Amino acid sequence: MKDKLIKILRNENITIPGLLLLLVLLAYGLLIPWMGFYWDDWPFAWFLKFFGPSEFIEAFRPFRPLLGPIFMATTSIFGGHPLVWQILGLVMRFLLALEVWWLLRKVWPTRQSSALWVVLLFTVYPAYGQQWVALTHVNQELIPLLFLLSSFIFTVKILRHTNAPKYFTALAILLQALGLFSTEYFFGLEILRFFFIIVIFAETGADKKELLKKSLLRWLPYLTVWILNAIWTYAYYHSTAYNSYDISIFSSSTLSPLALINEFINTLSLSGFTSWLGTFNFFASVDGSATQAAALGIFLVTALLVYFVMHANYDMPITNPESSFGKWTVIIGLIAIFAGRLPSWAAGLPLKIEFDYDRFFISIMLGASLFIVGLADLTLREGRAKLILLSVLIGMSTAYQFSVANTFRRDWANQRDFFWQLSWRLPALKEDTVLLTYELPLKYVSDFQLTAPLNWMYAPDLKDRDLPHVLMYLKTRFSPSELRADKPLALTYRTVKFSGNTSNSVVIYKEADGCLRVLDPVYGTAETVPGASFYLIEAIPLSDPGLILTDAPPPVMDEVLFGNEPSHGWCFTYAKAEIARQKGDWEKVARLYREAQKAELNPGLPVEYLPFIEAFALTGDTDMAIKLTERTIKAQEILCPALETLWERVSQTQGPSADANALLQAECKP
């Protein structure tokens, strides 16, 4: 039985693709039925829906003009369903893993097991955590990387087979151009081809001078394309047509010795060590969560399976145990790490293992995987310690990626919840209305990106390129001096534009555990958001709830994007109460609270009692108003100023309440 199992495990044409597919599914695929759109996925899907695939040509012209055709081609074929793109993301990661496997085992044919270690680590590299931003990254990075790796493969085929068809060179150059000209992400990785050529030619035992000369001559056609790509990129990025990041690579601050040393240390530390070691933090403390339990199971399954597959391969004798594989992979890995960092460094963008800067690790992950395997090869050689260490590292990385996937799942649920609450509280908006907020409790999407689903909801029949609504983060789009009334807002987002005014604004606010709120100068003042950002406080006087069309029917919500309407819990009641308060229907506000109590629904945050306190006070149920006031103070005393203002408003129509004043004086500290 053991012999049969080992025989199956050694059938690499079945075992290795199966193992890679399993890694991809465990790391990235288990939760994709509950995934959606994130980051730039939203605007791209919106452009596709309202203007068609050809819109990407013009949309990318100021940024990456040769990337637009890729978006146009793929969206024409696959459409805009989020699940389809999540599946495509899995397919692309699997294909990339197969490409790297084929490439490395042909570059190092005597070190099959070591090459496979690189492939396995590459497949689950933990620093790159944006697999699920699928519509964006399948087109923007994964397809160009597939082209470039395919180009490397054809080059290696030419070197390994003297009778290879001549058109292989043309194909290699074409694929190289597709990989480099469509996006700048992989510009630096072309240097890998040169070192792969050296590794292959070094097998002949030629002296160093002859080896270098021969390798350069073979690399020359690709070097020519690379230089042309560099010239084109530099010229385009400095032309009037370009409108994106500033190139800072030639600035004195970037090229200073201290800055270069710091960049070297930071890049190597993050990509070569911290990225791998950080995976262990997930199990630093046991919290008993379902996510951690599932991740532990994934770790055990992956680590054990990798161990048994690789152990079967280790039983086979190594053809050349004294080969320089470890030295070569450490050197090439280091070069690939810094070559992969080059484009984002040139743009002056930081390298961080956090969203959304972790996207820059996609061009680093092959180099980091080569580096760590080379380091293990040099220090541990071929033995059980290396086998266990790398199996554990791959298992931890797979489990870590699953845990990251779960944060995307939760964020998609939070996005849907936010938009449903928005539809309840803001049934419709007057045209040219700006939604302002400091920040929303959403991790993987922000202001301009949220403008796409906002208009999907409120302008489902949009035909022209004038946006009727826009959502803006105050912390990102405004300086303190700009937060004033009657300031014109003229915004261009790719191929559409918005014209508005700060005086046509609605300020919204949402805490992670609370309901969506509309802030305003009367009921939603700074006192109701204690501890909020200065930006939000300064924006409140601009908020005009009159821009909300409260009598309009609610927007029709696309079920694919926003899901089915959630059950009408507390936040639905709160939204309807705020609308009733906006209309001055205090009887309805009080009635809504009583209905919520019968349904055993209660506020998530103490501030959500405020409209009901005022409603009960104004409709004659002072005892209930005082009871809720006391409950609010005990839960969050910092709301005392808001409660004092509320009761002062009540006293203007109902007269002072001695009981309320006594409560406030007794419970609210001066």
Buried (B, 14 or more C-beta within 10 A) or exposed (E): EEEEEBEEBBEBEEBBBBBBBBBBBBBBBBBBEBBBBBBBBBBBBBBBBBBEBBBBBBBBBBBBBBBBBBBBBBBEEBEBEBBBBBBBBBEBBBBBBBBBBBBBBBBBBBBBBBBBBBBBBBBBBBBBBBBBBBBBBBBBBBBBBBBBBBBBBBBBBBBEEEEBEEEBBEBBBBBBBBBBBBBBBBBBBBBBBBBBBBBBBBEEEBEEEEBBEBBEEBBEBBBEBBEEBBEEBBEBBEEEEBEEBEBBEEEEEBEEEEEEEEBBEBBBEBBBBBBBEBBEEBBEEEEEEEBBEBBBEBBEBBBEBBBEBBBBBBEEEBEEEEBBBBEBBBBBBBBBBBBBBBBBBBBBBEBBBEBBBBBBBBBBBBBBBBBBBBBBBBEBEBEEEBBBBBBBBBBBBBBBBBBBBBBBBBBBBBBBBBBBBBBBBBBBBBEBBBBBBBBBEBBBBBBBBBBBBBBBBBBEEBEEBEBBBBBBBBBEBBEEEEBBEEBEBEBEBBBBEBEBBBBBBBBBBBBEEBBBBBBBBEBBBBBBBBEBBEBBBBBBBBBBBEBBBBEEEEBEBBEEBBBEBBEBBBBBBBBBBBBBBBEEBBEBBBBBBEEBEEEEBEBBBBBBBBBBBBBBBBBEBBEBBBBBBBBBBEEBBEBBBBBBBBBEBBBEEBEEBEEBBEBBEEBBEE
